[in-house]
Amino acid sequence: MAILQIGAGGVGWVIAHKAAQNNDVLGDITIASRTVAKCDAIIASIKGRDNLKDPSLKLESRAVDADDVDALVALIQDVKPELVINAGPPWVNMAIMEACYQAKISYLDTSVAVDLCSEGQQVPQAYDWQWGYREKFEEAGITGILGAGFDPGVVSVFAAYAVKHLFDEIDTIDVMDVNAGDHGKKFATNFDPETNMLEIQGDSFYWENGEWKQVACHTRMMEFEFPLVGSHKVYSMAHDEVRSMKEFIPAKRIEFWMGFGDAYLNYFNCMRDIGLLSPEAVTLQDGTVVEPLKVLKALLPDPTSLAPGYTGKTCIGTWVQGTKDGKARSVFIYNNADHEVAYKDVEHQAIAYTTGVPAITAALLYFKGAWNGKGVFNMEQLDPDPFLELMPSIGLDWGVEELEPQAPTINTLK
């Protein structure tokens, strides 16, 4: 048995640690990136934490350009994995999926192959490119598991669990995400700055009464009482799982909400207004061509560097309302993750941890034969029970909180 992990950023760091802790099932591990030094740093951390469960199995690094399909195919054929885990940024998804199809090897990723704020790549179109591989993967006899992080990912599994066990009919699904931790920096992103800034500056799209609704970012807000971390403002955002849930779970409204502090939004609005969040190239007076967002990425702290001093908890969950046995019901299915616990386990912070743990949970279910159907699948299409049974042993607990049925109080902002 063997896996090939492509990507060595923050999420890749956690995925590799968790794969190493479960290498008795996953087998040999190869970590590949454009920058081999990043892979070697992860390997050193794994060995330093004594996280390699079976030290007789291989743990090695390789160099690869994840945009180069031919190079990816050659690497896959050389490593001969049973599963490729894509831990890279979303814009490499299509190249890696194509390489897996050509090499006839199964595939898993943690986010959709779009930036969610460019025309033709927004939530109503999200997953179209990857869903185009459904028949190809089925014909090739391989598995594709999409969006196997937390959001997207576990929140969709929570929704599928609600459908299977808790409701007869669902009215609304609200995915709620808040980080109540403190990294001590004035401004920083918890995962790749390019991905993060592109994600949160696009218009929000949500599904309501049979049609897509669109509003500007951070103009639709509500307050929600989260377990352990208290009340927080959350803002409607475009997000992967809204599209896939709309496809697979009947509901009158499906929406994603993320928590932002006032100081964070002040920084964000200033940078956006002066053009620092733009991915479009600009030419300086000396003829140098730069992309403002890449410059900002170079200036901001590496998300991995935030981990040692991070304190506090996250709370991410799925608020589902509907009916059961003819009565109104409202539940919040959620996880709290602790930054300090994550660091002790894998030398990283809880944001990356909540993405990496589900990816390896899904990978283990693939290897164990529970999630290995032929074709391409989003998480809400798969049986939630074995996933939710296994995930706590990999590092993330979950709970169900009964709430009073109520329509959320949503505020429209300028």
C-alpha positions in Angstrom: 0.0 0.0 0.0 1.1 3.6 -0.7 -0.1 7.1 -1.0 1.2 10.1 -2.9 0.6 13.5 -1.3 0.9 16.5 -3.5 1.3 19.8 -1.6 3.4 20.8 1.4 1.6 23.9 2.8 -0.2 24.1 6.1 -2.9 21.6 5.2 -0.4 19.3 3.6 1.6 19.5 6.9 -1.3 18.1 8.9 -2.3 15.5 6.3 1.3 14.1 6.2 1.4 13.9 10.0 -2.0 12.1 10.2 -1.0 9.8 7.3 2.2 8.9 9.2 0.2 8.2 12.3 -1.9 5.8 10.2 0.7 4.3 7.9 -0.1 0.8 9.0 -3.2 1.2 6.8 -2.0 3.7 4.2 1.5 2.3 3.6 4.4 4.1 2.1 4.1 7.9 2.0 5.6 10.2 -0.6 5.2 14.0 -0.2 5.7 16.0 -3.4 5.9 19.8 -4.0 7.7 22.3 -6.2 9.9 23.0 -3.1 11.4 19.8 -1.8 12.6 21.7 1.3 9.0 22.1 2.5 8.4 18.4 2.2 11.7 17.7 4.1 10.6 20.0 6.9 7.4 18.1 7.3 9.2 14.8 7.3 11.6 16.2 10.0 8.6 17.3 12.1 6.9 13.9 11.7 10.1 12.1 12.9 10.7 14.7 15.6 7.1 14.1 17.0 7.6 10.3 16.6 4.4 10.3 14.5 5.5 7.5 12.1 3.5 4.6 13.4 5.4 1.9 11.4 9.0 3.2 11.0 9.8 0.3 8.6 7.6 1.9 5.9 8.8 4.6 3.5 8.4 8.3 4.1 10.1 10.4 1.4 10.0 13.7 -0.5 9.9 14.3 -4.3 9.9 17.4 -6.5 7.0 18.0 -8.9 5.3 20.9 -10.7 1.6 20.3 -9.9 0.6 22.3 -13.1 2.5 19.8 -15.3 0.2 16.9 -16.1 3.0 14.9 -17.8 5.3 15.3 -14.8 2.5 14.3 -12.5 1.7 11.2 -14.5 5.4 10.2 -14.5 5.6 10.7 -10.7 2.5 8.7 -10.1 3.8 5.9 -12.3 7.1 5.9 -10.4 5.6 6.0 -6.9 2.7 3.6 -7.7 0.3 4.8 -5.0 -3.2 3.4 -4.4 -4.4 7.0 -3.8 -3.2 10.5 -4.6 -4.1 13.1 -1.9 -4.2 16.6 -3.4 -3.1 19.0 -0.6 -2.3 21.8 -3.0 -4.1 25.0 -3.8 -7.4 24.6 -5.7 -6.1 25.8 -9.0 -4.0 22.6 -9.4 -7.0 20.3 -8.9 -7.7 19.8 -12.6 -4.2 19.0 -13.5 -3.9 16.4 -10.7 -7.3 14.9 -11.6 -6.3 14.5 -15.2 -3.0 12.9 -14.2 -4.9 10.5 -11.9 -7.3 9.6 -14.8 -4.4 9.0 -17.2 -2.5 6.9 -14.6 -5.7 5.1 -13.4 -5.2 6.0 -9.8 -7.8 7.2 -7.3 -7.9 10.8 -6.2 -8.9 12.9 -3.1 -8.8 16.7 -2.5 -10.0 19.2 0.1 -11.5 22.1 -1.9 -13.2 22.9 -5.2 -11.1 23.7 -8.4 -12.3 27.3 -8.6 -11.5 30.6 -6.9 -15.1 31.4 -6.3 -14.8 35.1 -7.1 -14.0 35.1 -10.9 -16.7 35.1 -13.5 -17.6 31.6 -14.6 -16.0 30.1 -11.5 -18.5 31.1 -8.8 -20.6 28.9 -6.6 -23.4 28.3 -9.2 -20.6 26.9 -11.5 -18.5 25.4 -8.7 -17.6 21.7 -9.3 -18.7 21.7 -12.9 -15.2 21.1 -14.1 -14.5 18.3 -11.6 -17.9 16.7 -12.1 -17.0 16.4 -15.7 -14.7 13.5 -14.7 -17.5 11.4 -13.2 -17.9 9.1 -16.2 -14.1 9.1 -16.9 -13.3 7.9 -13.4 -16.1 5.3 -13.4 -14.9 3.9 -16.7 -11.3 3.9 -15.4 -12.5 2.0 -12.3 -11.1 4.6 -9.9 -12.5 6.8 -7.1 -12.5 10.5 -6.8 -13.5 12.1 -3.4 -14.0 15.8 -3.6 -13.9 18.4 -0.8 -12.7 16.1 2.0 -11.7 18.9 4.4 -14.0 20.3 7.1 -15.8 23.0 5.2 -16.2 21.7 2.5 -16.2 18.2 3.9 -17.3 17.3 7.4 -20.1 19.9 7.3 -21.6 18.1 4.4 -21.2 14.8 6.2 -23.1 16.4 9.1 -25.9 17.4 6.7 -26.0 13.8 5.3 -26.2 12.5 8.9 -29.1 14.9 9.6 -30.9 13.6 6.5 -30.3 10.0 7.4 -31.0 10.1 11.2 -32.5 13.4 12.4 -35.1 14.8 9.9 -37.9 13.8 7.7 -37.8 17.1 5.8 -35.2 19.8 5.8 -36.0 23.5 5.5 -32.7 25.2 5.9 -29.0 24.4 6.2 -26.6 27.0 7.5 -22.9 26.1 7.6 -21.3 28.1 10.5 -17.5 28.7 10.8 -15.8 30.7 13.5 -12.2 30.8 14.6 -12.1 32.2 18.2 -8.4 31.7 18.5 -5.6 34.2 18.8 -2.3 34.1 16.9 -1.0 37.4 18.3 -0.6 39.0 14.8 -2.3 42.2 13.7 -3.3 40.5 10.4 -2.6 37.0 9.1 -4.4 34.3 7.2 -4.8 30.8 8.6 -4.1 29.1 5.3 -2.7 30.0 1.9 -3.2 33.8 1.6 -4.0 33.7 -2.1 -6.7 31.1 -1.6 -8.0 32.8 1.5 -8.2 36.4 0.0 -9.7 35.2 -3.2 -12.3 33.2 -1.3 -13.5 36.0 1.0 -13.6 38.9 -1.4 -16.1 37.5 -3.9 -19.8 38.0 -3.9 -21.8 35.6 -1.7 -24.1 33.1 -3.4 -26.7 31.1 -1.5 -29.6 28.9 -2.5 -33.1 29.9 -1.6 -36.5 28.8 -2.8 -35.2 27.2 -5.9 -32.8 29.9 -7.2 -29.4 31.3 -6.6 -29.2 34.6 -4.6 -26.2 36.9 -4.9 -25.0 39.6 -2.5 -21.8 41.5 -2.1 -19.3 40.1 0.4 -19.8 41.0 4.1 -23.2 42.6 3.5 -25.3 39.8 5.0 -24.7 39.1 8.7 -26.2 37.4 11.7 -25.0 36.6 15.2 -24.9 33.0 16.4 -24.2 31.4 19.8 -21.5 28.8 19.3 -20.7 25.9 21.7 -17.7 26.7 24.0 -16.7 29.9 22.1 -19.9 32.0 22.6 -21.6 34.6 20.4 -20.0 35.7 17.1 -20.9 37.8 14.1 -20.9 35.6 10.9 -21.1 36.8 7.3 -22.6 35.1 4.3 -19.9 33.9 1.9 -19.6 31.9 -1.3 -18.4 28.5 -0.5 -17.9 25.1 -2.2 -20.4 23.0 -0.2 -23.3 25.3 -0.9 -23.2 24.1 -4.5 -22.8 20.4 -3.8 -25.4 20.4 -1.0 -27.8 22.0 -3.4 -27.3 19.1 -5.8 -27.7 16.3 -3.3 -29.7 17.5 -0.3 -33.2 19.0 -0.9 -33.6 22.2 1.2 -35.4 25.5 0.9 -32.3 27.5 1.8 -28.6 26.6 2.0 -26.0 29.2 3.0 -22.4 29.4 4.3 -21.4 31.8 7.1 -18.0 32.7 8.4 -16.9 34.7 11.5 -14.8 37.9 11.1 -13.7 40.3 13.7 -14.1 44.1 13.1 -10.3 44.6 13.1 -9.9 41.9 10.4 -12.6 43.4 8.2 -11.0 46.8 8.5 -7.7 45.5 7.3 -9.4 43.5 4.5 -11.5 46.5 3.3 -8.5 48.8 3.2 -6.3 46.3 1.2 -9.2 45.6 -1.2 -9.9 49.2 -1.8 -6.3 50.1 -2.7 -6.0 47.0 -5.0 -3.7 44.8 -2.8 -6.1 41.9 -3.1 -6.1 41.8 -6.9 -4.7 38.8 -8.7 -4.3 40.8 -11.9 -0.7 41.7 -12.9 0.4 45.3 -12.9 3.5 46.9 -14.4 5.7 49.1 -12.2 7.5 52.1 -13.5 10.8 50.2 -13.9 8.9 47.6 -16.1 8.7 44.9 -13.4 5.4 43.0 -13.6 3.9 41.9 -10.2 0.6 40.5 -9.0 -0.5 42.5 -5.9 -2.0 39.5 -4.2 1.3 37.5 -4.6 3.2 40.5 -3.1 0.8 40.6 -0.2 1.3 36.8 0.3 5.0 37.4 0.5 4.5 40.0 3.2 2.1 38.1 5.4 3.2 35.5 7.9 3.5 31.9 6.6 0.4 30.2 8.1 2.7 27.5 9.5 4.6 30.1 11.5 1.4 31.0 13.4 1.1 27.6 15.1 3.5 27.7 18.1 1.8 30.6 19.8 -1.8 30.0 18.8 -4.4 29.8 21.6 -8.1 29.3 21.8 -10.6 27.2 19.8 -12.5 27.0 16.6 -16.1 26.0 16.1 -17.4 24.7 12.8 -20.8 23.1 12.2 -24.0 22.6 10.3 -27.2 24.2 11.6 -30.1 22.2 10.2 -33.8 23.1 10.6 -36.8 21.1 9.4 -39.3 18.6 10.7 -39.2 15.2 12.4 -42.3 13.1 13.1 -44.4 16.1 12.2 -42.7 18.5 14.7 -40.3 21.4 14.0 -36.7 20.6 14.8 -33.5 22.5 14.9 -30.0 21.0 15.5 -26.4 22.2 15.4 -23.9 19.5 14.5 -20.4 20.7 15.2 -16.8 20.3 16.2 -14.6 22.4 18.5 -10.9 22.2 17.8 -8.2 23.6 20.1 -5.1 25.3 18.6 -2.8 24.2 21.4 -4.0 20.6 21.1 -3.4 20.6 17.4 0.1 22.0 17.9 1.0 19.4 20.5 -0.2 16.6 18.1 1.2 17.8 14.7 3.0 21.1 15.2 0.4 23.1 13.5 -2.7 25.2 14.2 -6.3 24.1 14.4 -7.4 25.6 11.0 -5.1 23.3 9.1 -5.8 20.5 11.5 -9.6 20.6 10.9 -8.9 20.2 7.2 -6.1 17.6 7.4 -7.9 15.2 9.9 -11.0 14.7 7.7 -8.8 14.2 4.6 -7.1 11.3 6.2 -10.3 10.0 7.7 -11.7 9.8 4.1 -8.5 8.2 2.9 -8.7 5.5 5.5 -12.3 4.8 4.6 -11.1 4.5 0.9 -8.4 2.0 1.9 -10.9 0.0 4.1 -13.4 -0.3 1.3 -16.2 1.8 2.8 -15.7 4.8 0.5 -14.3 3.3 -2.7 -17.1 3.5 -5.3 -16.1 4.0 -8.9 -16.6 7.6 -10.1 -16.4 11.1 -8.5 -18.2 11.8 -5.3 -18.8 14.7 -2.9 -18.8 14.0 0.8 -22.6 14.3 1.2 -23.1 11.5 -1.3 -21.3 9.0 0.9 -22.5 7.1 4.0 -21.9 9.5 6.9 -21.9 6.8 9.6 -18.5 5.2 9.2 -16.9 8.6 8.7 -18.3 10.0 11.9 -17.5 6.9 13.8 -13.8 7.0 12.7 -13.0 10.8 12.8 -12.8 11.1 16.6 -10.0 8.5 16.7 -8.1 10.5 14.1 -8.3 13.7 16.1 -11.7 15.5 15.9 -14.7 14.9 18.0 -18.2 16.1 17.1 -21.5 16.7 18.9 -25.2 17.5 18.3 -26.9 20.4 20.1 -30.7 20.7 20.1 -31.8 24.3 19.5 -35.2 26.0 19.6 -36.6 26.1 16.0 -36.4 29.7 14.8 -35.8 31.7 11.7 -32.3 33.3 11.9 -32.2 37.1 12.3 -30.3 38.2 9.2 -29.1 41.8 8.9 -28.4 43.5 5.6 -25.3 45.8 5.7 -24.1 48.4 3.3 
